[in-house]
Amino acid sequence: MAAATMSWDDGKHMRVKRVQLTYEDVIKSIEAVYDDDQNPKRHGTPGKKSDGVSLSPDEYITDVTGYYKTTGNEDAIAALAFRTNKTEYGPFGNKTGNQFSIQAPKDNQVAGFQGTSSNVLNSIDVHFAPIPSASAGGQPAGSASSAKKLEAKGGNAGNPWDDGAHDGVKKVYVGQGESGVTYVKFVYEKDSKEVPGNDHGKKTLLAPEEFVLDPNEYITAVEINYDNIFGTESEIITMLKFMTNKRTSPPFGLEGAKSVLLKEDGHKIVGFHGKAGADILHQVGVHVKPISK
């Protein structure tokens, strides 16, 4: 029996700090943490997949976009994406159905969520508020600390994932299978704290290999090899190699037919995004920030 549809409203807050989504074929639940409210409330029911967006202190949401479709006798949100003054996160979910977009007016931010939910997220709307001032701990858009998202490289299959931009990368985990890279996970640093990213892809019987960075070390580039392997629907990642300000990691995987180096001069890598299938990695991209002098 389908759950009853309930209206909910988180109200207007100082700033959205974090958003957590769960989903399957549609978005199952959403919960947000706000600067002035550290007790998130989940709307909907937990799904099998989970992705989150954690914003830096000087970051705020400017746009919410997504897709909705009819399932059974109710509408459901199928995918959601968030644009901030620094970068884009998502889309999370499945890009099917009708597209929608909610954009904050000039000099405003998304400062709260509202909507309806049953055992899925049926609808979503937002509250707007003025952009946080620099005196409140924020920085204006376009500041030197702004992150930049570099396009992911590899095959065009799988579901998108995005860990977002952080202050730096502390650890890298890479799992391999017979054909290529099956799994990645990254541990980031934000506000001097470790922030584990989500699992992407699937672990195999072989334990993931680990690349740990020193306290004053940062990743400057990542080499991506990809190839079209027999039996795969699209090109897959066959090897990853990470370059830092101190050294180069061992190659994780085998060389592929195509190789690309993702980097931005004068910048360090502070986040990863890409596409993953059920048991293979198809794409990898990065978020970068200027290296502090």
C-alpha positions in Angstrom: 0.0 0.0 0.0 1.4 3.4 -1.0 2.3 5.8 1.8 0.2 8.9 2.2 1.5 12.1 0.6 2.6 14.7 3.2 3.5 18.3 2.9 6.7 19.5 4.6 8.6 22.7 5.0 12.0 23.2 6.5 11.5 27.0 6.5 14.0 29.8 5.6 17.5 29.6 7.1 20.8 31.5 7.0 22.3 29.1 4.4 22.2 25.4 3.2 25.2 23.6 4.6 24.6 20.1 3.3 22.0 18.1 1.3 21.7 14.3 1.4 19.7 12.3 -1.2 18.8 8.7 -1.5 17.4 7.3 -4.7 16.6 4.2 -6.9 14.6 4.8 -10.1 13.4 8.1 -8.5 14.5 10.2 -5.6 13.4 8.4 -2.4 14.3 11.0 0.2 16.0 14.3 0.9 17.4 15.9 4.0 19.2 19.2 4.5 21.5 20.6 7.2 21.4 24.4 7.6 23.9 26.8 9.3 21.4 27.7 12.0 19.8 24.2 12.3 22.1 21.1 12.8 19.2 18.7 13.2 18.2 17.5 9.7 14.8 16.0 9.0 14.5 13.3 6.3 11.5 13.7 3.9 10.6 10.4 2.1 11.9 6.9 2.8 15.5 5.7 2.5 16.6 4.4 -0.9 19.4 2.0 -1.9 21.7 4.6 -3.3 22.9 7.7 -1.5 24.7 10.9 -2.6 25.4 14.1 -0.7 26.5 17.6 -1.3 28.6 19.4 1.4 29.2 23.1 0.9 32.2 25.1 1.9 31.6 28.0 4.4 31.7 30.6 1.6 29.5 28.5 -0.8 25.7 28.8 -1.3 23.1 27.3 -3.7 21.8 29.5 -6.6 19.9 26.9 -8.7 18.0 23.7 -8.2 17.3 21.7 -11.4 15.9 18.2 -12.0 13.4 15.9 -13.6 10.0 14.5 -12.6 7.8 11.8 -13.9 4.6 9.9 -13.1 5.0 6.6 -11.5 1.8 4.7 -10.8 -0.8 7.3 -9.7 1.7 9.9 -8.4 4.3 12.3 -9.6 7.9 11.7 -8.3 11.2 13.6 -8.6 13.5 11.5 -10.8 16.7 13.5 -10.5 18.1 16.6 -8.8 21.1 18.8 -9.4 22.4 21.8 -7.5 24.4 24.8 -8.8 26.3 27.0 -6.4 28.4 30.1 -6.6 31.4 27.8 -7.1 30.4 24.7 -9.0 27.7 22.2 -10.0 26.7 19.0 -8.1 24.9 16.1 -9.8 22.5 15.3 -11.3 21.7 12.6 -8.8 19.1 10.1 -9.9 17.8 9.3 -13.4 17.4 12.1 -16.0 14.0 10.9 -17.3 10.6 12.6 -17.6 10.0 16.4 -17.6 12.7 18.9 -16.7 12.3 21.7 -14.3 14.5 24.5 -13.0 14.4 26.8 -9.9 16.7 29.8 -10.0 17.3 32.3 -7.2 16.7 35.9 -8.0 19.7 38.2 -8.3 21.7 38.6 -5.0 19.7 35.8 -3.5 20.4 32.2 -2.5 18.4 29.0 -1.9 18.0 29.1 1.9 15.5 26.3 2.6 13.5 23.4 1.0 9.9 22.5 1.1 7.8 20.0 -0.8 5.7 16.8 -0.6 6.7 13.3 0.0 5.3 9.8 0.5 7.6 6.8 0.2 9.3 8.9 -2.6 9.9 12.6 -3.1 6.8 13.9 -4.9 7.7 17.5 -5.3 10.2 20.1 -4.2 10.3 23.9 -3.9 12.6 26.3 -2.1 12.8 29.5 0.0 15.1 32.4 -1.1 17.1 34.7 1.1 19.8 37.3 0.5 23.3 36.0 -0.2 25.4 35.8 3.0 27.7 38.8 3.5 31.5 38.4 3.8 31.2 39.6 7.4 29.1 36.5 8.1 31.9 34.3 7.0 31.2 34.1 3.3 33.1 35.4 0.3 31.6 36.8 -2.9 31.3 34.7 -6.0 34.3 34.7 -8.2 36.8 35.0 -5.3 40.2 33.4 -5.4 38.9 30.4 -3.5 36.3 29.5 -6.1 36.4 26.0 -7.4 36.3 25.1 -11.1 34.9 21.8 -12.5 36.9 20.2 -15.3 35.1 17.9 -17.7 35.1 14.2 -17.0 36.9 11.9 -19.5 36.1 8.3 -20.5 33.0 6.5 -21.8 29.5 8.0 -21.9 27.7 5.3 -19.8 26.8 4.7 -16.2 25.2 6.9 -13.6 26.8 10.3 -12.8 28.4 10.9 -9.4 29.9 14.0 -7.9 31.8 14.4 -4.6 31.9 18.2 -4.9 34.8 20.5 -4.1 36.6 20.4 -0.8 39.9 21.9 0.6 42.0 19.0 -0.5 42.4 15.2 -1.0 43.9 13.1 1.8 43.4 9.5 0.6 42.6 7.7 -2.7 41.3 4.1 -2.9 41.2 2.3 -6.3 39.7 -1.2 -7.0 40.5 -3.2 -10.1 38.8 -6.0 -12.0 39.8 -8.1 -15.0 39.0 -5.3 -17.5 39.6 -2.1 -15.7 39.0 0.1 -12.7 35.8 -1.1 -10.9 35.8 1.2 -7.8 37.1 4.5 -6.4 36.6 6.3 -3.1 38.3 9.5 -2.0 38.8 10.9 1.5 38.9 14.7 1.5 39.9 17.5 3.9 37.5 20.3 4.6 37.9 22.8 7.5 40.8 20.7 8.8 38.6 17.6 9.1 38.5 14.4 7.2 35.4 14.0 4.9 35.0 10.5 3.4 33.4 10.5 0.0 30.9 7.9 -1.2 31.8 4.6 -2.9 31.7 4.7 -6.7 31.5 1.5 -8.7 31.8 -1.9 -7.0 34.5 -3.5 -4.8 35.9 -6.8 -6.1 37.5 -9.7 -4.2 40.8 -7.9 -4.5 41.2 -5.2 -1.8 41.3 -1.6 -3.1 44.8 -0.1 -3.4 45.5 2.9 -1.2 47.4 6.1 -2.0 47.8 8.3 1.1 49.0 12.0 0.8 51.3 13.6 3.3 50.1 16.6 5.4 51.6 19.3 3.0 51.0 17.3 -0.2 48.3 17.9 -2.8 47.3 16.4 -6.1 48.1 18.6 -9.1 47.0 16.2 -12.0 45.4 12.8 -12.7 46.2 10.7 -15.7 43.2 8.8 -17.0 43.5 5.8 -19.4 40.3 4.4 -21.0 39.4 1.9 -23.7 36.5 0.1 -25.3 36.8 -3.4 -23.9 35.0 -6.3 -25.5 31.7 -7.0 -23.6 31.3 -3.5 -22.2 28.6 -1.1 -23.4 30.9 1.9 -23.5 34.6 2.9 -22.9 35.7 2.2 -19.4 38.5 3.5 -17.2 41.5 1.1 -17.4 44.1 3.0 -15.3 44.4 6.0 -13.0 47.7 7.7 -11.9 47.9 10.7 -9.6 50.6 13.4 -9.7 51.2 15.6 -6.6 53.5 18.5 -5.7 56.0 15.9 -4.3 55.7 12.6 -6.4 53.7 10.4 -8.8 51.6 7.5 -7.6 52.0 4.0 -9.1 49.6 3.3 -12.0 46.4 1.8 -10.7 45.4 -0.5 -13.6 46.6 -1.1 -17.1 47.3 1.4 -20.0 44.4 1.9 -22.3 44.0 3.0 -26.0 43.3 6.6 -24.9 45.1 8.7 -22.3 44.4 12.2 -21.0 45.9 14.3 -18.3 43.4 16.4 -16.2 45.1 19.4 -14.7 44.8 23.2 -14.5 48.1 25.2 -14.1 48.4 26.9 -10.7 45.6 24.8 -9.3 45.2 21.7 -7.1 42.6 18.9 -7.3 40.0 19.2 -4.5 37.3 16.9 -5.6 36.3 14.2 -8.1 33.2 13.4 -10.2 32.4 11.0 -13.0 30.2 8.1 -14.1 30.0 4.6 -12.9 28.1 1.4 -13.9 27.1 -1.4 -11.5 30.6 -2.8 -11.5 32.9 -0.6 -13.6 34.0 3.0 -13.8 33.3 4.9 -17.0 34.4 8.5 -16.4 36.5 10.5 -14.1 36.6 14.3 -13.8 38.0 16.8 -11.2 37.3 19.9 -9.2 40.2 22.3 -8.9 41.1 25.3 -6.8 44.0 27.8 -7.0 47.0 26.8 -5.0 47.4 29.1 -2.0 50.7 31.2 -2.1 
